Amino acid sequence: MEPILELVDVKKSYGDFAAVAGVSMAVPPGSIFGLLGPNGAGKTTTIRMIMDIIAPDAGEVRFFGHPRTEKDLGRIGYLPEERGLYRKMTVVDQLLFLAEIRGLPGRDALPEIERWLERFELASWGKKKVEELSKGMQQKVQLIGTVLHKPDILILDEPFSGLDPLNQEMFREFLVESRRQGKSVLFSTHGMELAEKMCDHICLISHGRAVLTGELAAIKRRLSGNSFRLVADGDLARLAAVPGVEQVLAQERSAKLLLAPDADGAAVLRQIVQFADVREFRSEEPELEEIFIKAVRDAA
């Protein structure tokens, strides 16, 4: 199936600094795609190149099976990291303005605006000025403005930043519903817990390079033979020094271990029982946080 969005080795430098040093990825139709990476990895620069805010130095951005055109941008709902709203406008006037600059006449937009304000529990705030709203409410207004023109793909830069848990869940439910309706969603984040709950596909960027990309379930299957859950009493701080152990995520009396690709689980266990009373040692699907930490470390 043709990707709805594809990047082919896009790059962007500022002087001697390579903000994006080579990113290729493909967003399938009807999917939630996570653009992941630590702060400063190049996620926002990548999104700005997708949106033609800045031009790549090399590579290509493709939408709907062809090189990006101006017309394609009208089929995108874009939520930037900077939540730019006119603070003195009322909420409804702000949304009417956002609708009109996306080509949706006010007479058509107003019923949609009222519906979305109700959906996001803002119906009683429509005549209030934006500056009277909390930060979370303002993010809801920005998201409504992103979807009024019924885009085919949503591109959201750190959409969950600064939201309380209730609003995070509301945003998450909306994005999952968008996928059920056949839309594609691309969002950037460095928060692995939300990404793991939502994403079908990921691209992990570190130091401006895509170091891991593809279907999340397939990536987990590929690594599952090297991921183990350990429950034990003893000096678990020694786990990191055991030959064959690449990564340890320790908790109280338990740990997730990621072994080297050529490591033997039984041999690792024989080392561990020399200093710990092992109650459980079993293969377990790796969590996205484990995958993230290992990929970033390997790329360093």
Secondary structure as UniProt FT lines:
FT   STRAND          5..14
FT   TURN            15..16
FT   STRAND          17..27
FT   TURN            29..30
FT   STRAND          32..36
FT   TURN            39..40
FT   HELIX           43..50
FT   TURN            51..52
FT   STRAND          58..63
FT   TURN            64..65
FT   STRAND          66..67
FT   HELIX           70..73
FT   TURN            74..75
FT   STRAND          76..79
FT   TURN            87..88
FT   HELIX           91..101
FT   TURN            102..103
FT   HELIX           106..119
FT   TURN            120..121
FT   HELIX           123..125
FT   TURN            126..127
FT   HELIX           130..132
FT   HELIX           135..147
FT   TURN            148..149
FT   STRAND          153..157
FT   TURN            159..162
FT   HELIX           165..180
FT   TURN            181..182
FT   STRAND          184..189
FT   HELIX           192..198
FT   STRAND          201..206
FT   TURN            207..208
FT   STRAND          209..215
FT   HELIX           216..223
FT   HELIX           224..226
FT   STRAND          227..234
FT   HELIX           236..241
FT   TURN            243..244
FT   STRAND          245..251
FT   TURN            252..253
FT   STRAND          254..259
FT   TURN            261..262
FT   HELIX           265..272
FT   TURN            273..275
FT   STRAND          276..283
FT   HELIX           288..299
//
